[in-house]
Amino acid sequence: MLEGECNCGAVRFGIRADVSDIYVCHCSICRRFTGAAGVAVVVVAKDDFEWVSGTEAVKVWQKPDADWEANFCTMCGSAVPGENDPTRMFIPAGLLPHDLDGVQVKHHIFVGSKARWDVIGDDGQQHQGHIAG
């Protein structure tokens, strides 16, 4: 099982699936959430995800009037896995080990609303909005 954790280690989780594709969302909500160009995540089926420890430290913030939520660790503030979909978990890529083989950015979504200063410099496919999957 692939394991990941937040910055302080209070929140830990495991993934029972191969991870290869990173999705980077450039929408204004994700930019504000991270304070950066967007958020990089891996997406896995809920059945392939499990919390190992620290769920009591997870806080969920729901954006009013939007179908979007963000999870974070109340101890260190790190973004942690969450669900913006009934069947999948969205896992911040930075919480996973940095030396995973074959993992790369495959898709950039909502590039139609990315910040003007954000220059995409990899080979990931660019999508103006959301992609099905």
Stockholm file with secondary structure:
# STOCKHOLM 1.0

chainA/1-133         MLEGECNCGAVRFGIRADVSDIYVCHCSICRRFTGAAGVAVVVVAKDDFEWVSGTEAVKVWQKPDADWEANFCTMCGSAVPGENDPTRMFIPAGLLPHDLDGVQVKHHIFVGSKARWDVIGDDGQQHQGHIAG
#=GR chainA/1-133 SS CEEEECSSSSSEEEECSCCCEEEEECSHHHHHHHTSSCEEEEEEEGGGEEEEECGGGEEEEECTTSSCEEEEETTTCCEECBCSSSSEEEEEGGGSCTTCTTCEEEEEECGGGCCTTCCCCSCCEECSSCCCC
#=GC SS_cons         CEEEECSSSSSEEEECSCCCEEEEECSHHHHHHHTSSCEEEEEEEGGGEEEEECGGGEEEEECTTSSCEEEEETTTCCEECBCSSSSEEEEEGGGSCTTCTTCEEEEEECGGGCCTTCCCCSCCEECSSCCCC
//
